[in-house]
Amino acid sequence: MTAFLDAVVTGGLALVVLALAMAFVRLWRGPSLPDRVVALDMMTMAMVAFGGLAAIRFDTPQVLDVSLVLALVAFLATVALARFAERNVAGEDNND
């Protein structure tokens, strides 16, 4: 790996860690369920990006398989949480 690519990947890893930290703050503080769902989705996508960058940095393509599975599970979890949130909102509207 060239020195330039090494620097770019290392910088990318640092930015992904920063994005993870910011998404965790949004997950912790909320204030609403949709905010938390989006923050959780952001965290999982940042972990997928981290896995991809780590695979490049450490020359381990096996990590890409883990990242791919995480992306698929994250998609399904986001759909499930969106349905849950939609039912919660619909249930609150019917109680009025």
ABEGO torsion letter per residue (X at the ends): XBAAAAAAAAAAAAAAAAAAAAAAAAAAAOABAAAAAAAAAAAAAAAAAAAAAAAAAAGBAAAAAAAAAAAAAAAAAAAAAAAAAAAAAAAAAAAX
